[in-house]
Amino acid sequence: RLISATTYRKPLLSDTSYLDAAGRWGLSLPPANMAVFGALYAWRDSTARALDESLQYVMPKAALLELSRTAPRSAAEVRKVLGAGSGLAGGSGLLLARAEEVAGVVRAGLQQAPAARTAAAVAAAAAGDG
């Protein structure tokens, strides 16, 4: 029996979708943390699509915001932020199970931050002069 003739497809993210969300949520972060927010926002979307799950299942909004603020660089730090009693990990356990992957996303976000690119350029220039 035919229930619906069309399937809803969530619009794909653009390169600036995370900035739109930050604006809607009134989020104000330093540039490095905003880059982490952007990386986590994109990871949450792609992971939810791959698993055919909701965004909240993959990473609740509160966890997204706290991980963006704290920018944990290791799996242990991710687990500490999302630890017992915080209520941030959500009911699925997915974030804790993928703590290393989440930490990698944070590190990648930090590498994309304007300050990180500038520091890398300075270091590369210094190495070339040496």
Chimera marker file (.cmm) of the C-alpha trace (Angstrom):
<marker_set name="trace">
<marker id="1" x="0.000" y="0.000" z="0.000" r="1" g="1" b="0" radius="0.5"/>
<marker id="2" x="1.274" y="3.465" z="-0.879" r="1" g="1" b="0" radius="0.5"/>
<marker id="3" x="1.781" y="5.738" z="2.114" r="1" g="1" b="0" radius="0.5"/>
<marker id="4" x="3.543" y="8.653" z="0.484" r="1" g="1" b="0" radius="0.5"/>
<marker id="5" x="4.612" y="9.372" z="-3.052" r="1" g="1" b="0" radius="0.5"/>
<marker id="6" x="7.552" y="11.542" z="-1.943" r="1" g="1" b="0" radius="0.5"/>
<marker id="7" x="10.405" y="11.113" z="0.486" r="1" g="1" b="0" radius="0.5"/>
<marker id="8" x="11.632" y="13.989" z="2.598" r="1" g="1" b="0" radius="0.5"/>
<marker id="9" x="15.290" y="14.724" z="2.021" r="1" g="1" b="0" radius="0.5"/>
<marker id="10" x="16.986" y="17.039" z="4.451" r="1" g="1" b="0" radius="0.5"/>
<marker id="11" x="18.813" y="19.858" z="2.640" r="1" g="1" b="0" radius="0.5"/>
<marker id="12" x="22.568" y="19.410" z="2.416" r="1" g="1" b="0" radius="0.5"/>
<marker id="13" x="24.807" y="21.638" z="4.479" r="1" g="1" b="0" radius="0.5"/>
<marker id="14" x="26.700" y="24.468" z="2.842" r="1" g="1" b="0" radius="0.5"/>
<marker id="15" x="30.129" y="25.699" z="3.899" r="1" g="1" b="0" radius="0.5"/>
<marker id="16" x="28.448" y="28.333" z="6.053" r="1" g="1" b="0" radius="0.5"/>
<marker id="17" x="25.524" y="26.353" z="7.517" r="1" g="1" b="0" radius="0.5"/>
<marker id="18" x="27.255" y="26.230" z="10.882" r="1" g="1" b="0" radius="0.5"/>
<marker id="19" x="27.420" y="30.040" z="10.935" r="1" g="1" b="0" radius="0.5"/>
<marker id="20" x="23.675" y="30.215" z="10.308" r="1" g="1" b="0" radius="0.5"/>
<marker id="21" x="23.086" y="27.815" z="13.229" r="1" g="1" b="0" radius="0.5"/>
<marker id="22" x="25.449" y="29.777" z="15.478" r="1" g="1" b="0" radius="0.5"/>
<marker id="23" x="23.510" y="32.932" z="14.678" r="1" g="1" b="0" radius="0.5"/>
<marker id="24" x="20.140" y="31.284" z="15.342" r="1" g="1" b="0" radius="0.5"/>
<marker id="25" x="21.396" y="29.914" z="18.650" r="1" g="1" b="0" radius="0.5"/>
<marker id="26" x="23.066" y="33.171" z="19.718" r="1" g="1" b="0" radius="0.5"/>
<marker id="27" x="26.423" y="31.402" z="19.920" r="1" g="1" b="0" radius="0.5"/>
<marker id="28" x="29.501" y="33.556" z="20.366" r="1" g="1" b="0" radius="0.5"/>
<marker id="29" x="32.848" y="31.757" z="20.390" r="1" g="1" b="0" radius="0.5"/>
<marker id="30" x="36.478" y="32.696" z="19.721" r="1" g="1" b="0" radius="0.5"/>
<marker id="31" x="37.552" y="31.892" z="16.126" r="1" g="1" b="0" radius="0.5"/>
<marker id="32" x="39.300" y="28.624" z="17.035" r="1" g="1" b="0" radius="0.5"/>
<marker id="33" x="36.242" y="27.357" z="18.922" r="1" g="1" b="0" radius="0.5"/>
<marker id="34" x="33.944" y="28.487" z="16.118" r="1" g="1" b="0" radius="0.5"/>
<marker id="35" x="36.049" y="26.404" z="13.727" r="1" g="1" b="0" radius="0.5"/>
<marker id="36" x="35.604" y="23.428" z="16.083" r="1" g="1" b="0" radius="0.5"/>
<marker id="37" x="31.856" y="24.111" z="16.137" r="1" g="1" b="0" radius="0.5"/>
<marker id="38" x="31.811" y="24.087" z="12.326" r="1" g="1" b="0" radius="0.5"/>
<marker id="39" x="33.722" y="20.812" z="12.139" r="1" g="1" b="0" radius="0.5"/>
<marker id="40" x="31.521" y="19.123" z="14.754" r="1" g="1" b="0" radius="0.5"/>
<marker id="41" x="28.353" y="20.503" z="13.146" r="1" g="1" b="0" radius="0.5"/>
<marker id="42" x="29.335" y="18.991" z="9.787" r="1" g="1" b="0" radius="0.5"/>
<marker id="43" x="30.421" y="15.687" z="11.388" r="1" g="1" b="0" radius="0.5"/>
<marker id="44" x="27.115" y="15.425" z="13.255" r="1" g="1" b="0" radius="0.5"/>
<marker id="45" x="25.191" y="15.936" z="10.018" r="1" g="1" b="0" radius="0.5"/>
<marker id="46" x="27.204" y="13.468" z="7.928" r="1" g="1" b="0" radius="0.5"/>
<marker id="47" x="27.160" y="10.851" z="10.691" r="1" g="1" b="0" radius="0.5"/>
<marker id="48" x="23.399" y="11.204" z="11.164" r="1" g="1" b="0" radius="0.5"/>
<marker id="49" x="22.875" y="10.772" z="7.427" r="1" g="1" b="0" radius="0.5"/>
<marker id="50" x="25.179" y="7.742" z="7.265" r="1" g="1" b="0" radius="0.5"/>
<marker id="51" x="23.410" y="6.068" z="10.187" r="1" g="1" b="0" radius="0.5"/>
<marker id="52" x="19.952" y="7.274" z="9.128" r="1" g="1" b="0" radius="0.5"/>
<marker id="53" x="19.482" y="8.733" z="12.591" r="1" g="1" b="0" radius="0.5"/>
<marker id="54" x="18.477" y="12.118" z="13.925" r="1" g="1" b="0" radius="0.5"/>
<marker id="55" x="20.984" y="14.838" z="14.697" r="1" g="1" b="0" radius="0.5"/>
<marker id="56" x="19.993" y="14.669" z="18.370" r="1" g="1" b="0" radius="0.5"/>
<marker id="57" x="20.675" y="10.917" z="18.443" r="1" g="1" b="0" radius="0.5"/>
<marker id="58" x="24.161" y="11.408" z="17.062" r="1" g="1" b="0" radius="0.5"/>
<marker id="59" x="25.073" y="14.489" z="19.103" r="1" g="1" b="0" radius="0.5"/>
<marker id="60" x="22.613" y="16.422" z="21.236" r="1" g="1" b="0" radius="0.5"/>
<marker id="61" x="22.777" y="20.190" z="20.823" r="1" g="1" b="0" radius="0.5"/>
<marker id="62" x="24.060" y="20.620" z="24.393" r="1" g="1" b="0" radius="0.5"/>
<marker id="63" x="26.960" y="18.246" z="23.654" r="1" g="1" b="0" radius="0.5"/>
<marker id="64" x="27.740" y="20.058" z="20.403" r="1" g="1" b="0" radius="0.5"/>
<marker id="65" x="27.933" y="23.378" z="22.240" r="1" g="1" b="0" radius="0.5"/>
<marker id="66" x="30.000" y="22.063" z="25.153" r="1" g="1" b="0" radius="0.5"/>
<marker id="67" x="32.448" y="20.200" z="22.902" r="1" g="1" b="0" radius="0.5"/>
<marker id="68" x="32.837" y="23.375" z="20.838" r="1" g="1" b="0" radius="0.5"/>
<marker id="69" x="33.521" y="25.450" z="23.967" r="1" g="1" b="0" radius="0.5"/>
<marker id="70" x="35.991" y="23.013" z="25.534" r="1" g="1" b="0" radius="0.5"/>
<marker id="71" x="37.623" y="21.669" z="22.335" r="1" g="1" b="0" radius="0.5"/>
<marker id="72" x="38.825" y="18.339" z="23.791" r="1" g="1" b="0" radius="0.5"/>
<marker id="73" x="41.766" y="17.036" z="21.766" r="1" g="1" b="0" radius="0.5"/>
<marker id="74" x="41.873" y="13.422" z="22.962" r="1" g="1" b="0" radius="0.5"/>
<marker id="75" x="39.365" y="10.628" z="23.428" r="1" g="1" b="0" radius="0.5"/>
<marker id="76" x="39.941" y="10.804" z="27.186" r="1" g="1" b="0" radius="0.5"/>
<marker id="77" x="39.137" y="14.533" z="27.191" r="1" g="1" b="0" radius="0.5"/>
<marker id="78" x="35.987" y="13.924" z="25.110" r="1" g="1" b="0" radius="0.5"/>
<marker id="79" x="34.868" y="11.259" z="27.590" r="1" g="1" b="0" radius="0.5"/>
<marker id="80" x="35.592" y="13.625" z="30.491" r="1" g="1" b="0" radius="0.5"/>
<marker id="81" x="33.441" y="16.388" z="28.945" r="1" g="1" b="0" radius="0.5"/>
<marker id="82" x="30.636" y="13.924" z="28.204" r="1" g="1" b="0" radius="0.5"/>
<marker id="83" x="31.165" y="11.973" z="31.405" r="1" g="1" b="0" radius="0.5"/>
<marker id="84" x="28.727" y="10.382" z="33.773" r="1" g="1" b="0" radius="0.5"/>
<marker id="85" x="26.260" y="12.774" z="35.285" r="1" g="1" b="0" radius="0.5"/>
<marker id="86" x="26.775" y="15.495" z="32.692" r="1" g="1" b="0" radius="0.5"/>
<marker id="87" x="23.775" y="14.395" z="30.635" r="1" g="1" b="0" radius="0.5"/>
<marker id="88" x="25.599" y="15.548" z="27.508" r="1" g="1" b="0" radius="0.5"/>
<marker id="89" x="26.325" y="12.219" z="25.825" r="1" g="1" b="0" radius="0.5"/>
<marker id="90" x="22.688" y="11.567" z="25.041" r="1" g="1" b="0" radius="0.5"/>
<marker id="91" x="20.976" y="8.244" z="25.438" r="1" g="1" b="0" radius="0.5"/>
<marker id="92" x="22.544" y="6.517" z="22.461" r="1" g="1" b="0" radius="0.5"/>
<marker id="93" x="26.109" y="6.171" z="23.752" r="1" g="1" b="0" radius="0.5"/>
<marker id="94" x="27.322" y="6.920" z="20.241" r="1" g="1" b="0" radius="0.5"/>
<marker id="95" x="29.495" y="9.886" z="21.245" r="1" g="1" b="0" radius="0.5"/>
<marker id="96" x="31.285" y="7.935" z="23.948" r="1" g="1" b="0" radius="0.5"/>
<marker id="97" x="31.794" y="5.002" z="21.588" r="1" g="1" b="0" radius="0.5"/>
<marker id="98" x="33.246" y="7.347" z="18.969" r="1" g="1" b="0" radius="0.5"/>
<marker id="99" x="35.249" y="9.540" z="21.354" r="1" g="1" b="0" radius="0.5"/>
<marker id="100" x="38.484" y="9.146" z="19.347" r="1" g="1" b="0" radius="0.5"/>
<marker id="101" x="36.704" y="10.098" z="16.128" r="1" g="1" b="0" radius="0.5"/>
<marker id="102" x="35.141" y="13.143" z="17.829" r="1" g="1" b="0" radius="0.5"/>
<marker id="103" x="38.553" y="14.196" z="19.175" r="1" g="1" b="0" radius="0.5"/>
<marker id="104" x="39.938" y="13.931" z="15.635" r="1" g="1" b="0" radius="0.5"/>
<marker id="105" x="37.160" y="16.186" z="14.371" r="1" g="1" b="0" radius="0.5"/>
<marker id="106" x="38.010" y="18.716" z="17.096" r="1" g="1" b="0" radius="0.5"/>
<marker id="107" x="41.698" y="18.625" z="16.156" r="1" g="1" b="0" radius="0.5"/>
<marker id="108" x="40.819" y="19.087" z="12.482" r="1" g="1" b="0" radius="0.5"/>
<marker id="109" x="38.601" y="22.039" z="13.383" r="1" g="1" b="0" radius="0.5"/>
<marker id="110" x="41.417" y="23.632" z="15.345" r="1" g="1" b="0" radius="0.5"/>
<marker id="111" x="43.705" y="23.215" z="12.337" r="1" g="1" b="0" radius="0.5"/>
<marker id="112" x="41.149" y="25.096" z="10.216" r="1" g="1" b="0" radius="0.5"/>
<marker id="113" x="40.982" y="28.028" z="12.638" r="1" g="1" b="0" radius="0.5"/>
<marker id="114" x="42.427" y="31.290" z="11.255" r="1" g="1" b="0" radius="0.5"/>
<marker id="115" x="44.959" y="31.537" z="14.106" r="1" g="1" b="0" radius="0.5"/>
<marker id="116" x="46.174" y="27.984" z="13.472" r="1" g="1" b="0" radius="0.5"/>
<marker id="117" x="46.681" y="28.704" z="9.769" r="1" g="1" b="0" radius="0.5"/>
<marker id="118" x="48.600" y="31.863" z="10.625" r="1" g="1" b="0" radius="0.5"/>
<marker id="119" x="50.783" y="30.026" z="13.161" r="1" g="1" b="0" radius="0.5"/>
<marker id="120" x="51.485" y="27.286" z="10.627" r="1" g="1" b="0" radius="0.5"/>
<marker id="121" x="52.481" y="29.877" z="8.025" r="1" g="1" b="0" radius="0.5"/>
<marker id="122" x="54.828" y="31.567" z="10.510" r="1" g="1" b="0" radius="0.5"/>
<marker id="123" x="56.363" y="28.218" z="11.446" r="1" g="1" b="0" radius="0.5"/>
<marker id="124" x="56.797" y="27.261" z="7.791" r="1" g="1" b="0" radius="0.5"/>
<marker id="125" x="58.422" y="30.621" z="7.032" r="1" g="1" b="0" radius="0.5"/>
<marker id="126" x="60.736" y="30.260" z="10.029" r="1" g="1" b="0" radius="0.5"/>
<marker id="127" x="61.712" y="26.746" z="8.938" r="1" g="1" b="0" radius="0.5"/>
<marker id="128" x="62.500" y="28.058" z="5.471" r="1" g="1" b="0" radius="0.5"/>
<marker id="129" x="64.722" y="30.786" z="6.888" r="1" g="1" b="0" radius="0.5"/>
<marker id="130" x="66.618" y="28.371" z="9.173" r="1" g="1" b="0" radius="0.5"/>
<link id1="1" id2="2" r="1" g="1" b="0" radius="0.2"/>
<link id1="2" id2="3" r="1" g="1" b="0" radius="0.2"/>
<link id1="3" id2="4" r="1" g="1" b="0" radius="0.2"/>
<link id1="4" id2="5" r="1" g="1" b="0" radius="0.2"/>
<link id1="5" id2="6" r="1" g="1" b="0" radius="0.2"/>
<link id1="6" id2="7" r="1" g="1" b="0" radius="0.2"/>
<link id1="7" id2="8" r="1" g="1" b="0" radius="0.2"/>
<link id1="8" id2="9" r="1" g="1" b="0" radius="0.2"/>
<link id1="9" id2="10" r="1" g="1" b="0" radius="0.2"/>
<link id1="10" id2="11" r="1" g="1" b="0" radius="0.2"/>
<link id1="11" id2="12" r="1" g="1" b="0" radius="0.2"/>
<link id1="12" id2="13" r="1" g="1" b="0" radius="0.2"/>
<link id1="13" id2="14" r="1" g="1" b="0" radius="0.2"/>
<link id1="14" id2="15" r="1" g="1" b="0" radius="0.2"/>
<link id1="15" id2="16" r="1" g="1" b="0" radius="0.2"/>
<link id1="16" id2="17" r="1" g="1" b="0" radius="0.2"/>
<link id1="17" id2="18" r="1" g="1" b="0" radius="0.2"/>
<link id1="18" id2="19" r="1" g="1" b="0" radius="0.2"/>
<link id1="19" id2="20" r="1" g="1" b="0" radius="0.2"/>
<link id1="20" id2="21" r="1" g="1" b="0" radius="0.2"/>
<link id1="21" id2="22" r="1" g="1" b="0" radius="0.2"/>
<link id1="22" id2="23" r="1" g="1" b="0" radius="0.2"/>
<link id1="23" id2="24" r="1" g="1" b="0" radius="0.2"/>
<link id1="24" id2="25" r="1" g="1" b="0" radius="0.2"/>
<link id1="25" id2="26" r="1" g="1" b="0" radius="0.2"/>
<link id1="26" id2="27" r="1" g="1" b="0" radius="0.2"/>
<link id1="27" id2="28" r="1" g="1" b="0" radius="0.2"/>
<link id1="28" id2="29" r="1" g="1" b="0" radius="0.2"/>
<link id1="29" id2="30" r="1" g="1" b="0" radius="0.2"/>
<link id1="30" id2="31" r="1" g="1" b="0" radius="0.2"/>
<link id1="31" id2="32" r="1" g="1" b="0" radius="0.2"/>
<link id1="32" id2="33" r="1" g="1" b="0" radius="0.2"/>
<link id1="33" id2="34" r="1" g="1" b="0" radius="0.2"/>
<link id1="34" id2="35" r="1" g="1" b="0" radius="0.2"/>
<link id1="35" id2="36" r="1" g="1" b="0" radius="0.2"/>
<link id1="36" id2="37" r="1" g="1" b="0" radius="0.2"/>
<link id1="37" id2="38" r="1" g="1" b="0" radius="0.2"/>
<link id1="38" id2="39" r="1" g="1" b="0" radius="0.2"/>
<link id1="39" id2="40" r="1" g="1" b="0" radius="0.2"/>
<link id1="40" id2="41" r="1" g="1" b="0" radius="0.2"/>
<link id1="41" id2="42" r="1" g="1" b="0" radius="0.2"/>
<link id1="42" id2="43" r="1" g="1" b="0" radius="0.2"/>
<link id1="43" id2="44" r="1" g="1" b="0" radius="0.2"/>
<link id1="44" id2="45" r="1" g="1" b="0" radius="0.2"/>
<link id1="45" id2="46" r="1" g="1" b="0" radius="0.2"/>
<link id1="46" id2="47" r="1" g="1" b="0" radius="0.2"/>
<link id1="47" id2="48" r="1" g="1" b="0" radius="0.2"/>
<link id1="48" id2="49" r="1" g="1" b="0" radius="0.2"/>
<link id1="49" id2="50" r="1" g="1" b="0" radius="0.2"/>
<link id1="50" id2="51" r="1" g="1" b="0" radius="0.2"/>
<link id1="51" id2="52" r="1" g="1" b="0" radius="0.2"/>
<link id1="52" id2="53" r="1" g="1" b="0" radius="0.2"/>
<link id1="53" id2="54" r="1" g="1" b="0" radius="0.2"/>
<link id1="54" id2="55" r="1" g="1" b="0" radius="0.2"/>
<link id1="55" id2="56" r="1" g="1" b="0" radius="0.2"/>
<link id1="56" id2="57" r="1" g="1" b="0" radius="0.2"/>
<link id1="57" id2="58" r="1" g="1" b="0" radius="0.2"/>
<link id1="58" id2="59" r="1" g="1" b="0" radius="0.2"/>
<link id1="59" id2="60" r="1" g="1" b="0" radius="0.2"/>
<link id1="60" id2="61" r="1" g="1" b="0" radius="0.2"/>
<link id1="61" id2="62" r="1" g="1" b="0" radius="0.2"/>
<link id1="62" id2="63" r="1" g="1" b="0" radius="0.2"/>
<link id1="63" id2="64" r="1" g="1" b="0" radius="0.2"/>
<link id1="64" id2="65" r="1" g="1" b="0" radius="0.2"/>
<link id1="65" id2="66" r="1" g="1" b="0" radius="0.2"/>
<link id1="66" id2="67" r="1" g="1" b="0" radius="0.2"/>
<link id1="67" id2="68" r="1" g="1" b="0" radius="0.2"/>
<link id1="68" id2="69" r="1" g="1" b="0" radius="0.2"/>
<link id1="69" id2="70" r="1" g="1" b="0" radius="0.2"/>
<link id1="70" id2="71" r="1" g="1" b="0" radius="0.2"/>
<link id1="71" id2="72" r="1" g="1" b="0" radius="0.2"/>
<link id1="72" id2="73" r="1" g="1" b="0" radius="0.2"/>
<link id1="73" id2="74" r="1" g="1" b="0" radius="0.2"/>
<link id1="74" id2="75" r="1" g="1" b="0" radius="0.2"/>
<link id1="75" id2="76" r="1" g="1" b="0" radius="0.2"/>
<link id1="76" id2="77" r="1" g="1" b="0" radius="0.2"/>
<link id1="77" id2="78" r="1" g="1" b="0" radius="0.2"/>
<link id1="78" id2="79" r="1" g="1" b="0" radius="0.2"/>
<link id1="79" id2="80" r="1" g="1" b="0" radius="0.2"/>
<link id1="80" id2="81" r="1" g="1" b="0" radius="0.2"/>
<link id1="81" id2="82" r="1" g="1" b="0" radius="0.2"/>
<link id1="82" id2="83" r="1" g="1" b="0" radius="0.2"/>
<link id1="83" id2="84" r="1" g="1" b="0" radius="0.2"/>
<link id1="84" id2="85" r="1" g="1" b="0" radius="0.2"/>
<link id1="85" id2="86" r="1" g="1" b="0" radius="0.2"/>
<link id1="86" id2="87" r="1" g="1" b="0" radius="0.2"/>
<link id1="87" id2="88" r="1" g="1" b="0" radius="0.2"/>
<link id1="88" id2="89" r="1" g="1" b="0" radius="0.2"/>
<link id1="89" id2="90" r="1" g="1" b="0" radius="0.2"/>
<link id1="90" id2="91" r="1" g="1" b="0" radius="0.2"/>
<link id1="91" id2="92" r="1" g="1" b="0" radius="0.2"/>
<link id1="92" id2="93" r="1" g="1" b="0" radius="0.2"/>
<link id1="93" id2="94" r="1" g="1" b="0" radius="0.2"/>
<link id1="94" id2="95" r="1" g="1" b="0" radius="0.2"/>
<link id1="95" id2="96" r="1" g="1" b="0" radius="0.2"/>
<link id1="96" id2="97" r="1" g="1" b="0" radius="0.2"/>
<link id1="97" id2="98" r="1" g="1" b="0" radius="0.2"/>
<link id1="98" id2="99" r="1" g="1" b="0" radius="0.2"/>
<link id1="99" id2="100" r="1" g="1" b="0" radius="0.2"/>
<link id1="100" id2="101" r="1" g="1" b="0" radius="0.2"/>
<link id1="101" id2="102" r="1" g="1" b="0" radius="0.2"/>
<link id1="102" id2="103" r="1" g="1" b="0" radius="0.2"/>
<link id1="103" id2="104" r="1" g="1" b="0" radius="0.2"/>
<link id1="104" id2="105" r="1" g="1" b="0" radius="0.2"/>
<link id1="105" id2="106" r="1" g="1" b="0" radius="0.2"/>
<link id1="106" id2="107" r="1" g="1" b="0" radius="0.2"/>
<link id1="107" id2="108" r="1" g="1" b="0" radius="0.2"/>
<link id1="108" id2="109" r="1" g="1" b="0" radius="0.2"/>
<link id1="109" id2="110" r="1" g="1" b="0" radius="0.2"/>
<link id1="110" id2="111" r="1" g="1" b="0" radius="0.2"/>
<link id1="111" id2="112" r="1" g="1" b="0" radius="0.2"/>
<link id1="112" id2="113" r="1" g="1" b="0" radius="0.2"/>
<link id1="113" id2="114" r="1" g="1" b="0" radius="0.2"/>
<link id1="114" id2="115" r="1" g="1" b="0" radius="0.2"/>
<link id1="115" id2="116" r="1" g="1" b="0" radius="0.2"/>
<link id1="116" id2="117" r="1" g="1" b="0" radius="0.2"/>
<link id1="117" id2="118" r="1" g="1" b="0" radius="0.2"/>
<link id1="118" id2="119" r="1" g="1" b="0" radius="0.2"/>
<link id1="119" id2="120" r="1" g="1" b="0" radius="0.2"/>
<link id1="120" id2="121" r="1" g="1" b="0" radius="0.2"/>
<link id1="121" id2="122" r="1" g="1" b="0" radius="0.2"/>
<link id1="122" id2="123" r="1" g="1" b="0" radius="0.2"/>
<link id1="123" id2="124" r="1" g="1" b="0" radius="0.2"/>
<link id1="124" id2="125" r="1" g="1" b="0" radius="0.2"/>
<link id1="125" id2="126" r="1" g="1" b="0" radius="0.2"/>
<link id1="126" id2="127" r="1" g="1" b="0" radius="0.2"/>
<link id1="127" id2="128" r="1" g="1" b="0" radius="0.2"/>
<link id1="128" id2="129" r="1" g="1" b="0" radius="0.2"/>
<link id1="129" id2="130" r="1" g="1" b="0" radius="0.2"/>
</marker_set>
